Amino acid sequence: MNNREQWLNTITNKYLRPHFASKGYTIPANIRLSCSQSSKGIHTKKHQKRFTLGQCYPASMSSDNTTEIIIVPSLSDSVRVVDVLIHELCHATVGNKEGHNKVFADCAYAVGLEGKPTSTNATEGLKQAILQWVKYEGEYPHATLNATYKKQSTRLHKCDCVHCGYTMRISSKWLKLATPRCPLGHGEMLHDFASDDEDTEE
């Protein structure tokens, strides 16, 4: 198979649907699978070292009511790809609204995943099954894409003196401590910073 999406669909329809069904779960019929970058960027949360490997978009976000599942292009190991695919299929099966709660965890553990619900891995038994599926269907037809991500600089907030027009820029780190005062003695300056703002990094 030379097509990544075809490979993902074959693994899902031929092996994962029966596998989920044997555990009492039904994968929705309206699912679209692809290899693409995650909308969450390289990390799931600010400052985390854990990478986003897959993502499941609910059918409600699609104009044709189809659940969209993506596997990031930095991932190419066939077993790990299926492992991540299963995690995302669990989201599709129980509904994205469940997040990584007990409903999701019950499904994930039932179909052979282990670890924290937010970052599961295949159990040894599931890995052996995946290896057999890959043996029959061939390796995931994809080469690792080592994309680089430019870190966005910290946002600087503009501060203005309403009396003389003096302006300056300062990071939220310092604005959280105190509002700057006009150096010409006109008191506190106006700014657009809100206390719940965060510096933006990707």
N, C-alpha and C positions, 0 to 999 in steps of 0.2 A: 504494500500500500504506500503510495507516494504522497497522499494527502493527509494532513494532520487531523482535520475535522472528520474525515471519513474514518480514520483510525479510532478517534475518540467515540464516534457514534457506534462503530462496530463493537468496541469493548463494552460500551454501555448497553446496547440492545441485545447482544449475544450472551453476555456474561453477567453484567451487573443487575439488569432487571430481574433475571431469575434468582440471582443471589439475594437481592433485597426481598423478593417475594417469599423465598424460603424462610426468611426471618420475620415475616408478617408485615412487610412494608411494600408499598406500591409507588414506584417512581412515576411522576406525572408524565403523560404522553407528550405534552407540548414543551419540549426542551430543545434549545439550540446550543451546540457546543463549539467552542473556538479557541484558538491560541491568540492571546492579546494581552496588552499591558493592563494592569489593574488600575481602576480609577482612584485607588487609595495611595498610589505611588509606590515607591520601593519599600516603605515601612508601613505597618498597620497603624502605628501611633507615633507621636512625636518622641524622638530620642530612642525609640526601640531598635534593637539590633535584629529583631525577628523580621524576616521578609514575608511579604504577601505573595503567596504562591498560586492562589486561585480566588475566584469571586463568583458569587451567585446573585444575579439580579432577578427579583421577583417578576412574575408575569405582568403585574400591574404597571410596571415601568415600560413595558413593550407595547408598541402600537398594534401588534397582532396577537397580544395576550400570550406571549411565549416566554418561558423562563430562560434566561441567558446565563450560561456558565462559561467562564473563561479560565484557561490555564496560562500562566505568564510565560513568555518566551525564554526567560532565563532558566527554565526548567526543561531538561531533556531526558533525564533518566526514566526509562519506561515504567519501572515499578513505582517510583515516586510519583510520576504523573498520574497513574491509576489511583494511587493512594490519595492524592489531593483531589482527584475527580470524585472519588467516593465521598470525601468530606463535603464537597460542594453539593453532591447529589442528596446528601442527608439534609442539607438546608432546603433544597428544592422539595424534598419529600415531606418534611414536617412543616414547612413554611418559614420564610425569612423572619416573620414576626417573632418566632421562638428564640431567635438569636442563638446563643450557646447554652441555653438553659437545660433543665433536666429532660424535657421532651426531646430536644436535639441530642443530648448525651445518650439517652436510652437507645435512640435509633443508631447513633454512631457506634456504640459499644456492641449492639446486637449484630451489626454487619461486619464486625471485625476490626474496628479501630480502637486505639487505646491512648492513654495520656490525657492531658488537660483538654477539655472540649474546644478550647480556642486554638489549639495546635496539636492535633492528633497525628498518630502514625499507625501504620498497619501492624497488627499483631503478627507474630511469626507464622501462624497458620494462614492468615490472609495473604502474607507475602508469598508463601508457597503457591497459593492458588493463583495469584497474579502472575507469578513466573510461568505457570503453565499456560495461562491465557496469552501471555506475550510470546511464548514458544510457538503457539499455534498461529498467531496473527502477525508476528514479526515485531521488531522494535518500533517504538514511537518515531515516525519519520520527521525528525526535527533536530536541528543542531542548536546548541546553546547560544543564545544571543546575549553577549556581554555588553549591555547598554550602560552608558554612563549617565549619572544624574547630577546635575549642577545644583549645589546647595544654594537656596535662595538666601540672600543676606537678610539680616534682621531689619524689620520695618522701623523706620524712624518717623516719629510723630511731629508734625509741625506745630510750633507754639508761636502765638502772636500777642503783641502788646496792642490793645485797642486804643491806647492813647497816642503812641508815637510811631506805631507801625513796625517796630523792631521784631524780627522773626528769628527763630532758631529751630533746629531739629534735635530730638532727643529720643532715645529708645524707651520702650515701655518699662524696662527694668528700673530706670531711674524715675520715671513718672509714677511708678507704684510707691516710691518713697516720698516724693514731694513734687509739687507743682513749681516749676521755675518762676522766678520773679524777674521783671524787667531790670536790666542792669542800669537803666537811667532813673530808677526809683519810682516807677509807676505801678508797682504792686504785681500780683500774680498775673501770669499770662494765660490766654485761652488756648485750648488744644482739643484734639478730636479723640483722645484716649478714653476708653471705658475700662473699668476695673477688671472686667472679665475678658479683655483682649489677651491674645497670646501672640508671641513672635511667631512668624510663619517660617517653617523650615520644611524641606522635602528631602 
